[in-house]
Amino acid sequence: MSRALLFGLDNLLLWEFKANIDRSYTIDGHPSSSGGGSTVITIPDAVAADKRLNFGRMILVSHGDNNKLPSWAGMLDTPWKALLPAQVTAYNAEYLLSQRCPDQPFFLQAPLAAIAAEMINQANAQEEMYIRLGDTGGLDPTIRQETFDQRNFWEQLKALLLRAGAEMTVRPQREPSDGNRLYIYLDVKQRAGVDTGFLLHDGDNANIKVTAASVDGQIWNRVTGISGESTQASRQQTTPQISTDSQIYRTRSIVQQFRSVRENSTLLANAQTFLDQNKFPKLKLSIQVLDVGDAIPACAPGNQVLVHASKLWLPGGRQGWRGTMRLISMNYIESSNTLTADLEGTL
């Protein structure tokens, strides 16, 4: 069982309890990831009867003494199963931003890091949630012009990351300088994770088991971006952005609208990002990561790994795969002590 630390609305420690807690980790803003996530926790009867356990509270879960997986934080919310054994739902920490929406539509002209910081500040201004912008090292400093409506901050931040070709991961951390208060740091980078150089492989002395494999994703290699004005006469339009390398799959054209964009340079950057994200088909693997050597510590959202999967049959008569892939999401199932992960690479 995991040790779950329960925090009050001030994000100071209230209590702790033990339960089996499955948890997921993912990249936010990646085209192949929906972001977020949730888990249903079956709680002991004594925990269900405690007044301190309530909706809106945060829990923090670590992986135990060996620390092979990152810490995970989530917010408790509905649904709640009210017959014993009781069950409560915990949503990954970024869910906090889905609970706030802007008071008024607004426009920002700034680099991506400054825009994300302002969105977080506006969400916290309605009531402190202790969310902070974290590491933004290496983030594109280009000035963007972005218009935001009154949809919730989470929905709009995800869309912004996708347009900008950036990615976000969540890092919960207790701060000793602030009474061990729990803070949720949102690390925003052009590319999450690190290049581990680690080999995940099936076959002899395997450290993974491949449970599903597919080649997927729409292919677009001639992209025209248009802005969000309501009439065709008032819309801005880019020249077609073309990937000649991708034309081995036939020329495939699309007109892609970016509704919140009004400025030419931002529109062109978005069209180029869309082309980069969609010009090649994606190899997608679902794996079980075996607790062998450093296989589990090598896994974190965004990390790049070497992968050898010997039993695949791929287009063009290719048998087997060896190449670099990125870890998009992973799920830890506590009852079976099993780590599964979704990987993606470009053919």
Summary of the structure (lengths in Angstrom):
residues: 347
radius of gyration: 21.8
end to end distance: 40.4
largest distance: 65.2
contacts: 1080
relative contact order: 0.15
helix: 19%
strand: 42%
